[in-house]
Amino acid sequence: MLIFRKYQNKDKDDIVKLLGQEGILDFNFGGTIYVAVEDEGLVGVGKGEKIKGKWYISNLVILKEKRGRGLGDALLRSVLNRINNQGAKWIYSKVNEKYLINKGFELNEIGELQLDMDEFFDQPCVGSCSCHV
């Protein structure tokens, strides 16, 4: 079974391990953090955080062997749904990542990626998941 949920304290070690495998060593546990959990354990983590009044997607990682199944899309939707419910209409990324561009993020005038969340949620999920967040 596959679940997407807010992280819990018991997930911290697994999150640090997963991110460490991707070379992400400076993770902090503030902000909005969701995890993807499959029968055998944690398979993904996504994080959004508010910085100086703007919401940023700062991490979105799926285990390499679990990629290609639409899990990143479902995890991104989980994080963005939570942030959208807090009143945010735009989300940004300081990293020019091809995956985010494929999801609808566009480069703005100051070199950040930005996404209109209303437009994003008008698009269907990608992959084999049946998320309706």
Sequence and secondary structure as in RCSB ss.txt:
>XXXX:A:sequence
MLIFRKYQNKDKDDIVKLLGQEGILDFNFGGTIYVAVEDEGLVGVGKGEKIKGKWYISNLVILKEKRGRGLGDAL
LRSVLNRINNQGAKWIYSKVNEKYLINKGFELNEIGELQLDMDEFFDQPCVGSCSCHV
>XXXX:A:secstr
 EEEEE  GGGHHHHHHHHHHTT       SEEEEEEETTEEEEEEEEEEETTEEEEEEEEE GGGTTSSHHHHH
HHHHHHHHHHTT  EEEESS  HHHHHTT EE TTS EEEEHHHHHTS   SS     
